[in-house]
Amino acid sequence: MYAKSDASGYVVAAPGILRKTLVHGDHTMMTRFLLTKGALLPRHSHPEEQTGCLISGHMILTIGNDAYEIHPGDSWTIPGNVEHHAKIVEDSVALEVFSPPRGDYR
C-alpha cells in the first residue's frame, strides 16, 4: 500500500484530537495524530499493541500507572489491553503503529 501525504481525511478521535490512518497491511497500521494544546485523551485500552513516536510538541502520556513527559523524538510501546491516557501540553503531532491493524481505524 502507498499513500501520498495530504491534509484531508482526518477524523475526530476526541475533542482536540484528530487521527488519520496513513497505511495498513495485514499485520500493522500507521496512524497520524494531530493533538491540540489542552486536549485530554481519555483513559482507554484496546487489544492491539501500540507503538508511537512524538514528531513535534509535548505531552504527558500515562501507561498503566506510569506517567511520562514526552518530547519530540521520544517513543513508546503500549501492550494490548493496558489502560493509557494523555494530556496534551502543547500542539503536537504523533505517529503510531498498531498491531494487528485496528478495524475501527480503517
C-alpha positions in Angstrom: 0.0 0.0 0.0 1.2 3.5 -0.8 -0.4 6.8 0.4 0.6 10.2 -0.7 0.7 12.8 2.0 -2.2 15.3 2.1 -4.1 17.3 4.7 -7.5 15.6 4.2 -9.1 12.5 5.8 -8.7 13.3 9.5 -11.5 12.3 11.9 -12.2 13.4 15.4 -10.9 10.8 17.9 -11.7 13.0 20.9 -12.1 16.8 21.5 -8.9 18.4 20.2 -7.5 15.1 18.9 -7.6 14.3 15.2 -6.5 11.0 13.7 -5.8 9.7 10.2 -4.9 6.2 9.1 -2.0 6.6 6.7 -1.4 3.0 5.6 -2.2 -0.5 6.7 -1.3 -4.1 5.8 -2.2 -7.5 7.2 -0.2 -7.1 10.4 0.4 -3.3 11.0 -1.3 0.0 10.7 0.2 3.5 10.8 -1.8 6.4 12.1 -1.0 10.1 12.4 -2.5 12.1 15.3 -2.8 15.9 15.5 -3.1 16.9 19.1 -4.3 20.3 20.3 -2.8 22.0 23.4 -5.0 21.3 26.4 -6.7 18.3 24.9 -7.2 15.2 27.0 -7.1 11.7 25.5 -9.4 9.8 27.8 -8.2 6.6 29.7 -8.9 3.6 27.5 -7.5 0.3 26.3 -7.7 -1.9 23.2 -6.4 -5.3 22.3 -3.9 -4.0 19.7 -0.3 -3.3 20.7 0.5 0.4 20.0 4.0 1.8 19.3 4.5 5.6 18.8 6.9 8.5 18.3 6.3 12.1 19.0 7.2 14.2 15.9 6.6 17.6 17.5 5.1 19.1 20.6 4.9 17.9 24.2 2.5 15.7 26.1 2.2 13.7 29.2 1.5 10.0 28.4 0.3 7.7 31.2 0.7 4.0 30.5 -0.9 1.9 33.3 0.1 3.9 36.4 3.3 5.3 35.0 3.4 8.9 33.6 6.0 10.1 31.1 6.9 13.5 29.8 7.0 13.0 26.0 9.1 15.3 23.8 9.9 15.3 20.1 11.9 12.1 19.2 10.6 10.2 22.3 8.9 6.9 21.6 6.8 4.3 23.4 5.1 0.9 23.2 1.8 0.2 24.9 0.9 -3.5 25.2 -2.6 -4.6 24.2 -5.3 -4.3 26.9 -3.2 -1.9 29.0 -5.1 1.3 30.0 -3.5 4.6 28.9 -4.3 8.3 28.5 -2.6 11.5 27.6 -2.6 15.3 28.4 -1.5 17.4 25.5 0.8 20.2 26.9 1.3 21.9 23.5 0.2 21.4 19.9 1.7 18.0 18.9 2.0 15.5 16.1 2.4 11.8 16.8 2.8 8.8 14.6 1.6 5.4 15.9 1.7 1.9 14.6 -0.9 -0.7 15.7 -0.6 -4.4 15.5 -2.7 -6.0 14.4 -4.5 -3.2 12.5 -7.4 -1.7 14.3 -10.7 -2.5 12.5 -12.3 0.7 13.8 -9.5 2.9 12.2 -9.8 1.5 8.6 
